[in-house]
Amino acid sequence: MDHGENPIAHSIDISTPSIARMRDWYLGGTDNFPADRSACRALLDIAPSTRALVANNRLFLQRVVRVLAQDYGVRQFLDWGSGLPARINVHQVAQGVDRSSRVVYIDDDPIVLAHARTLLDENDETLIVRAQMTDIDSTLDHPDVTGFIDRTAPVAALFVSGLHRIPDSPGPESVIQRIAGKLAAGSFIAFCQLVSDSPAVRQAATDFMQQTTGHNWGRVREKSQVHAWISGMQLIDPGLVEVSAWRPDSDVTPRQRTSEWEEYGGVIRLR
């Protein structure tokens, strides 16, 4: 299912790198163009661990969804900044636990919407929504979404590999606080943010991504900022960690091996 304007009708700019297409290239996908691949290679010069970081981030997303569906009984998921469909997507993980699980994919990239609509058109328990990550109220209050998601029941809101795309105004904290105020008690917010202990890496990566994506980017931040966003909120174990350390499946689960930057996050449980 999808709603909004036909994404095919929108011009897809292949000369400006897209975050979704860059992520697709790092994951070994084919839905990317020369500008995306060139930007990915240049970013590797700044942060050589980026390819492994993107892969570990995707595994984190899959583990979060499985844990929330299997251990906490969540059957509704909102995937903000979902990106291009990958080999294993949120609905496949959630519906592997319970076929009735419902997933809303939310993105504003026309190529994401086009591909997602094609791949998910036959799955009645999925919905594709065209919206920005900061469009919390308008997305949740859209008639298609209100008829699809029961907000009186627990919902998992997923902001995985997206908060660093939000500028300081309104800022990630505003997004987290707004979604927290909209969901029922017992809901969850899964999130992560690109962080670095190195001021040089934070500045270089931020400047590069802002210039490369036409300023469709926020910034690389510090861990202390992430902690400040969720002050007073309850995190499920193991709290805030580099995401490959979040409930790994086994001792051989891929781990982040370099430290110039990392995805730092966890899962909030709303009371």
C-alpha positions, 0 to 999 in steps of 0.5 A: 500500500502507498499514499500521496503523490505518485513517486514516479511522477517526481524527478529523480536527481541522479547527479546529486548523491542520495543518502538512501542510494549511498547506503544501498551501495555500502550494503552491496545493492545495485540501486545507485548511480555514479554520483552516489558511488563516487561520494561513498568512496570519498567518504571512505577516505574520511571514515574508512569504517563506513561500509562496516558501520552501515552493515552493522547498523542494518543488523542492529535494525533487524535485531531490534525488530525481532526482539521487540516482536518476539520478546515484547509482543510489538505488532506495529512498527513505524520505520522513519527514514527507511531507505531503499529495500534491502535483502531483509526488511522490517516487515520480513523480520516482524512478520517472521514472528507474527504474520499479522504484524504491520509496518509503515515505511516512511521516507521522502526520497522518490526512488525509495518510494518507487522501489518500496511500492513495487516490492511491497505492493502485494503485502497488505500489512505494509504501508508506504508513506511519503514524509520527512523524518521531522513530519511526526504529527502530519504522518501519524494523523494522516487518514491512511495511517490512523486507519492502519496503526492503532495508537492505543496499542504499543507501537515501535518507532524506528529512527535507525540511521536517521537522526544525524540527518536532522539539523540542530533546529528542530534537532533530534531531541525534538523529534524523539520528544514529539513521537514519545508524546504521541504513542501509547504507554508500552511503546518503544523508540529505537534510534541511533546517531552517528557520533565521533570522539574526534572533533576533526572527524565530526567536522570533516564528515559533517561538512562533506555530507552537507556539501555532497547531499545539497545540505540534506544532512544534520551533523555527526554529534557527540555521545554526551548530546545523545544522552542529553536527548533522552534524559529521564527516559527508560532504556531497555538493556543494554542501554546506549551502546555502539549498535553492534554491541546491542544484544548481539546474536552470538560471539561471532556477530559482526562488531565495529572494529574501528573507532573514528566514528560509530552508530550510537543508540538504543531502545527507549520504552515509554511508560 
